[in-house]
C-alpha cells in the first residue's frame, strides 16, 4: 500500500494529474484476525496521503479509496466505524465487494452515512461496487442505477469459481497472442457475457465500468493487450492492477493515439469555427454526435496524462503541458 501511494504521488507529479486511483484493502489485504489493525493502518495511510506537502503545494489532488469487507461479513461494521469515522474526509470513494443486489448497496450507503460525522465531508462518499457472481451480474443494471454508485467493477476470479468448475481455470487468465483456441477471460462466452452486461449497465446510467485484474503479474505486453481489448472491444474505461508494474501498461492502453488526438483537434477546431454546426472533414460528415465523441477523446487524454496538441490551447487552456 505504501509503495502504491508513493507511485501515485510520483506519477501525479510527472503527469500533472492523478492518472490512477489507489484502493487500500481491508478485505483480501487483511490477515485473518488482524482486520482491526488493518483498518487502523489504512486510516493513517489515507489521511497522510492527502496531506502530502509536494502535491498540496502544487494544488494536485489525488484519489484514494478503501475496499471494505462485504456487507454480510462480520468485519463490515468495524471497517465502517474505523475507516469512515477516521478518514471519510480523505477518501474519494468506498469500495464494497461481493455486492449481490440493490439491497446490499442500500445497506452499505446507510452504514456509511450513519458513520460520517457532520462537517467531515462536503458531499456523500461515492460507492464503487464489485460484482462477483452470476446472480449479481443478472442485477447489474439495477445496481448501476443507484445514485450513490460511481463505478462498477468485475470480480473475475470469484465469478469463475462461483460456477463450481463449469468454467475452466483458463478463463481467469490470458491466452498467448498466437493462441486461437484457449478459452481465456476474453473468449469464454459466460465471462464475455458478464463483462458486456456490466459495461452496458454502467454506460446506461453514466457510471464508470472498471475491468477486472490480469493475474499475469509481469507480462507487460499481455497486460497492455488485455487493457486495449477491455477498452476497445468491451467498453471499459478503467482497469484494475494488482501490481505497481501493471500501471503504466494499462495507462498506455487507455491513452488515445497521437493520430486520434490530431484528428480530434482538427474536427473540434473546425466545428468551433462553424459554431458547432455539421461539417465535412476528409469527405466525412461530422455533427454534434461525433463532436461529443472527439471531445471525450480529449477528456480521456487529460485523464491519462497525455500531452495535448498545441492547437487545443483555446479549448483546454488549463491542461496543456
C-alpha angles and dihedrals in degrees: 000000000000092000092049092050091049091049090050091052092047094049092045088057090045097051100028090235135065103262100182140026125237115217112196109212126230092163118052091008094063121085112232108272094019098080094118093049090049092051092050091049090052092052090054093047094047094049093045092048093057091050095055102142098212093055095041091052091055094042090242112153124204134203119235124167137171131228110217128194118275116280092252094051119105091235096053097091092046091049091053094047094049103035102036093035092050105033112017089118091058100045130094094196146343119238118213116195129208095024107179103175148356088272090064090053091050091049091052094047092049093050094046094047093047090054099044108099123228110270093014093110138017092217135020118274112263119230128231109196130201118216111202110158139061091246092052091050088054088057096042095116093052091048094047091050093063108110095226094053109098099170140012121209130194118233100209102179096048090044092055094045090048088070093069096235096316090115115054121241089246087076088071092062146041126269119225118270092253096044113104097170113052115097100230129164092286097047110036105102097223093049092045090050092051093050093048093048092052094045092047092049091052094049091047090061103030095254129139116259110210119198124226128258129279109226094202092097103193104023096112095176091050092047092051091046090050093049092050090051092047091053104036101035103027104032098239114151099191134033136200123240124198097191130041089236090066096059101080095046090051091047092051091051094054095045115102113244121254088247092055092046092052091049091048090051092051093048096045093047093049090046090051091051089051093049090251095298123139114295140181120233119179089345094305127116119241126183138159093300093058091038087059091049094051092044086056089051088059091047090051089050090054093047092051095045098251121163105245123222112269089239089069092067093104096048098039104023097158096053105051111113 
